[in-house]
């Protein structure tokens, strides 16, 4: 999951923090609470996740808890990967 979270952090830095490059961003930074991502950026992030990780994010996954932190996003990606591998 470390590689997954690095890719997610890179995307957020490039697409959400271009106007605030010195903004602290860790695996546990509250993305929604600190207004790092907004609803449009979440939609764009989902597009990135689907193309980068080869997954399909169902509408049921589009809940705030899954986008609270980078770790939460990474956990969602991992959960979707596991469920897609189940027979």
Backbone as a ProteinNet text record, in pm:
[ID]
protein_1_A
[PRIMARY]
XXXXXXXXXXXXXXXXXXXXXXXXXXXXXXXXXXXXXXXXXXXXXXXXXXXXXXXXXXXXXXXXXXXXXXXXXXXXXXXXXXXXXXX
[TERTIARY]
81.5	0	86.2	214.1	300.7	313.4	327.8	334.2	203.4	93.2	-38.8	-53.3	-16.2	-32.9	62.2	180.1	273.1	213.4	150.4	86.5	-30.1	-105.4	-220.1	-171.2	-68.4	-12.2	39.4	107.1	157.3	44.8	-64	-177.5	-237.7	-255.5	-313.6	-223.4	-93.3	-0.2	-9.7	-13.2	-14.7	-148.1	-258.3	-389.9	-469.1	-432.3	-510	-428.2	-297.7	-213.7	-118.1	-148.8	-57.7	-43.5	-145.4	-138.9	-82.2	-58.4	-4.8	101.6	211.7	312.4	377.2	371.1	431.6	334	210.3	108.5	158.5	150.7	189	87.8	137.2	49.5	113.6	47.8	95.5	-15.2	11.4	-87.6	-211.4	-196.1	-306.3	-361.9	-318	-370.4	-518.5	-603.2	-746.9	-776.6	-801.3	-819.2	-944.8	-1053.4	-1179.8	-1184.7	-1149.5	-1155	-1062.8	-946.1	-850.2	-874.8	-984.6	-1021.4	-911.9	-845.6	-743.3	-809.3	-916.3	-993.5	-1138.9	-1201.2	-1343.4	-1417.2	-1545.9	-1625.3	-1583.9	-1551.8	-1507.4	-1373.5	-1284.3	-1154.5	-1167	-1266.5	-1289.3	-1329.7	-1415.5	-1455	-1332	-1246.5	-1124.8	-1029.6	-1020.6	-937	-986.6	-1116.9	-1172.8	-1133.9	-1140.5	-1096.5	-950.8	-865.9	-725	-709.7	-779.3	-768.8	-808.1	-916.6	-963.6	-862.9	-807	-712.2	-576.4	-528.4	-394.5	-389	-491.1	-489.5	-571.5	-638.7	-716.6	-833.4	-898.3	-1012.4	-1136.9	-1250.4	-1376.5	-1434.7	-1448.7	-1500.3	-1651.9	-1722.9	-1868.9	-1920.3	-2039.8	-2101.5	-2113.8	-2126.7	-2136.7	-2009.5	-1898	-1769.6	-1752.7	-1840	-1826.6	-1887.2	-1826.7	-1868.6	-1750.2	-1777.9	-1668.9	-1562.2	-1600.7	-1502.5	-1390.6	-1421.4	-1320.6	-1224.1	-1250.7	-1167	-1117.3	-1127.7	-1084.9	-934.6	-856.6	-710.6	-655.9	-527.8	-462.9	-470	-450.4	-459.8	-598.7	-703	-839.7	-860.9	-807.5	-819.4	-743.7	-623.6	-544.3	-612.4	-675.1	-747.4	-865.3	-934	-1045.5	-995	-884	-826	-794.1	-730.1	-692.8	-816.1	-919.4	-1044.3	-1109.8	-1111.8	-1170.9	-1090.3	-958.2	-873.8	-903.3	-909.7	-936.5	-1072.7	-1173.1	-1309.1	-1318	-1238.4	-1242.9	-1169.1	-1084.6	-1011.9	-1088.4	-1187.6	-1268	-1352	-1365	-1443.9	-1591.2
-119.2	0	126.1	115.9	233.9	299.6	218	273	337.5	278.5	334.5	473.2	484.8	613.2	717.5	677.4	773.1	829.1	744	789.6	882.9	851.5	934.5	1071	1072	1198.3	1280.8	1216.1	1287.6	1352	1278.4	1333.5	1452.7	1439.8	1549.2	1672.1	1652.7	1766	1836.4	1758.6	1815	1879.6	1825.6	1871	1952.6	1944.5	2014.9	2117.9	2104.1	2193.2	2276.9	2292.6	2368.9	2513.8	2568.4	2705.3	2713	2597.5	2592.9	2483.9	2498.4	2391.2	2361.8	2456.4	2432.8	2366.5	2345.8	2280.5	2143.2	2116.5	1986	1881.7	1767.5	1658.8	1526.9	1457.4	1326	1224.8	1103.3	996.9	1019.3	1097.5	1119	1261.1	1343.1	1479.8	1472.6	1543.7	1542.6	1619.8	1547.2	1606.9	1691.6	1644.3	1717.8	1829.4	1796.1	1893	2013	1987.3	2095.5	2159	2121.8	2177.4	2159.4	2045.2	2014.8	1964.8	1886.3	1841.2	1884.2	1919.7	1951.7	1845.3	1861.6	1756.9	1733.9	1838.3	1821	1747.8	1783.4	1716.8	1570.2	1537.6	1396.9	1319.4	1378.1	1312.4	1292.7	1393.4	1382.3	1279	1275.7	1176.6	1035.8	1016.2	884.8	844.2	937.6	908.4	865.8	935.2	898.2	758.4	731.7	600.8	489.4	510.7	407.8	383.3	489.5	469.9	422	477.4	443.2	302.4	266.4	137.4	30.2	66.3	-32.2	-87.8	-1.1	-43.9	30.9	-12.2	57.6	93.7	223.5	270.7	282.2	196.6	198.7	320.5	362	478.3	459.6	336	309.6	348.8	354.4	390.2	541.4	619.2	764.6	826.6	792.1	844.7	919.4	1020.5	1100.7	1020.3	915.8	836.6	783.6	750.4	695.7	800	928.2	1035.9	1127.5	1082.3	1163.7	1188.3	1085	1094.3	1014.8	1031.9	951.7	803.9	773.2	633.7	576.2	656.3	609.2	582.2	669.1	648.1	520.9	504.8	385.1	258.1	263.3	146.8	112.7	214.3	190.4	122.2	171	110.4	-35.9	-62.7	-200.5	-288.2	-235.3	-310.7	-343.1	-247.4	-269.9	-373.6	-365.2	-465.6	-606.2	-617.7	-750.5	-803.8	-718	-764	-801	-737.1	-771.4	-901.5	-943.7	-1071.1	-1188.6	-1160.8	-1269.2	-1333.4	-1467.4	-1534.3	-1503.3
0	0	0	36.3	42.4	-94.8	-198.9	-334.1	-375.3	-330.6	-360.5	-299	-171.7	-105	-161	-204.6	-266.8	-395.3	-474.7	-598	-567.2	-464	-424.6	-375.9	-292.3	-244.9	-362	-455.8	-573.9	-653	-672	-746.7	-672.7	-541.8	-463.4	-468	-451.8	-459.3	-595	-701	-835.9	-871.9	-823.8	-868	-766.5	-641	-537.7	-460.6	-463.5	-383.6	-468.4	-597	-682.2	-636.2	-570.3	-519.2	-377.7	-317.2	-180.5	-168.8	-243	-245.5	-111.1	-16.9	113.5	211.6	170.2	255.3	298.1	426.5	477.8	431.5	387.3	343.3	382.6	473.1	516	492.1	529.6	513.1	599	706.2	799.6	797.6	704.2	693.9	659.6	733.9	703.3	574.2	467.4	335.3	325.2	381	373.2	476.8	598.1	708.3	682.6	622.4	593.3	456.2	391.6	259.2	154.3	159.2	59.4	-67.8	-53.8	-170	-153.2	-265.1	-264.3	-345.2	-360.6	-425.8	-571.1	-644.2	-782.6	-787.3	-697.1	-693.2	-652.1	-570.2	-535.8	-660.6	-743.1	-868.7	-957.1	-965.5	-1045.5	-986.3	-852.9	-786.3	-815.6	-814.6	-846.4	-989.1	-1082.3	-1219.1	-1222.9	-1147	-1138.1	-1078.6	-969.5	-904.9	-1000.8	-1073.2	-1167	-1278.2	-1333.4	-1444.1	-1394	-1285.6	-1235.7	-1177.1	-1101.9	-1032.8	-1103.7	-1212.8	-1287.4	-1208.8	-1133	-1052.3	-1097.2	-1046.9	-1070.4	-934.2	-910	-782	-793.7	-721.2	-722.4	-648.1	-681.7	-618.2	-466.7	-420.2	-276.9	-202.2	-273	-211.9	-197.7	-261.9	-262.5	-136.8	-24.8	104.3	166	247	303.5	376.2	447	522.3	433.2	308.1	217	163.2	191	139.6	251.4	376.1	490.2	490.2	458.4	458.9	340.6	313.5	209.2	247.4	374.9	419	393	413.3	388.4	240	154.8	10	-29.6	23.1	-6	41.3	158	210.6	120.5	69.3	-22.3	-149.8	-204.3	-325.2	-298.9	-185.7	-151.4	-134.8	-70.6	-50.7	-185.2	-275.6	-408.3	-484.5	-475.7	-542.5	-490.3	-357.3	-297.9	-340.9	-340	-374.4	-522.1	-605.5	-748.4	-777.1	-684.1	-699.7	-645.1	-559.7	-503.4	-614.4	-608.4	-713	-705.5
[MASK]
+++++++++++++++++++++++++++++++++++++++++++++++++++++++++++++++++++++++++++++++++++++++

